[in-house]
């Protein structure tokens, strides 16, 4: 079945970095747009970044531009989110989404 599994979340100090990974299975990964969303406590789930099937085009929320980078490895069925210069407001559960499927999320907590 179609499955997305995130990993790489954790506790990090403000200004630090984390790399999230999303392992995809059960579908032809290389044909699908892949995205990262996040949901902070008490807030809606928001789009963070997107990458086209070839990996040649990316888009970012204004709040993360210049700090986050989305990438993918179609040979490994993986999508990544490199997060640098993390801020307190980046604290959220981060979700991988593609082919109408959500992962279960990975928690990122940024401390001062």
C-alpha positions in Angstrom: 0.0 0.0 0.0 1.0 3.6 -0.4 3.1 4.7 2.6 5.1 7.8 3.6 7.3 7.6 6.7 9.0 10.7 8.1 12.1 10.7 10.3 14.7 13.1 11.5 12.7 15.3 13.9 13.9 16.2 17.4 14.9 18.9 19.8 17.2 21.6 18.5 18.3 25.0 19.7 17.4 28.1 17.9 19.8 28.7 15.1 20.5 25.1 14.7 19.8 22.7 11.8 17.9 19.5 11.2 17.3 17.3 8.2 14.0 15.6 7.8 13.6 12.5 5.6 10.5 10.9 4.1 10.6 7.4 2.7 8.0 6.6 0.1 6.7 3.2 -0.9 3.8 1.6 -2.8 3.7 4.0 -5.7 5.8 5.3 -8.6 7.5 8.0 -6.6 9.2 9.7 -9.5 5.9 10.7 -11.1 4.5 12.7 -8.2 4.9 16.1 -6.7 6.0 15.8 -3.1 5.5 18.3 -0.3 6.2 19.0 3.3 3.6 20.5 5.6 3.8 21.5 9.2 1.3 22.0 12.0 2.1 24.0 15.1 0.1 23.5 18.3 -3.3 25.0 18.0 -2.8 26.0 14.3 -3.8 24.8 10.9 -1.6 22.5 8.8 0.4 24.7 6.4 2.4 24.0 3.3 6.2 24.5 3.9 7.8 23.3 0.6 7.1 21.5 -2.6 9.2 19.8 -5.3 8.2 18.6 -8.7 8.6 15.0 -9.9 11.9 15.7 -11.6 13.3 17.7 -8.7 14.0 20.7 -10.9 11.4 23.1 -9.4 10.8 23.9 -5.8 8.5 26.3 -3.9 8.6 27.5 -0.4 6.4 29.3 2.1 7.7 32.8 2.7 8.4 32.0 6.3 11.1 29.5 5.4 12.6 30.9 2.2 16.3 31.1 2.4 16.4 28.7 5.4 14.8 25.5 4.3 15.7 23.4 1.2 13.5 20.6 -0.2 15.2 17.9 -2.3 14.4 14.4 -3.5 16.2 11.2 -4.6 14.0 9.4 -7.1 16.4 6.4 -7.1 15.8 5.9 -3.4 12.2 7.1 -3.2 13.1 9.7 -0.7 12.3 13.4 -0.1 14.2 15.6 2.3 13.8 18.9 4.1 17.0 20.6 5.2 16.2 23.1 7.8 18.8 25.7 8.8 18.8 28.7 11.1 15.8 27.2 12.9 13.5 29.6 14.9 11.2 29.1 17.8 8.3 29.5 15.4 9.4 26.5 13.4 8.3 24.2 16.2 5.7 21.9 14.7 4.9 18.4 13.6 6.2 18.1 10.0 4.3 16.0 7.5 5.3 14.5 4.2 2.5 14.5 1.6 2.3 13.0 -1.9 -0.1 11.0 -4.0 -3.0 12.0 -1.7 -1.3 10.3 1.2 0.0 11.8 4.5 2.7 10.5 6.6 2.3 10.3 10.4 4.6 13.2 11.0 7.8 13.9 12.9 8.0 16.5 15.7 10.5 19.3 15.5 10.9 21.4 18.7 13.1 24.5 18.6 14.2 25.7 22.0 15.7 29.1 23.0 
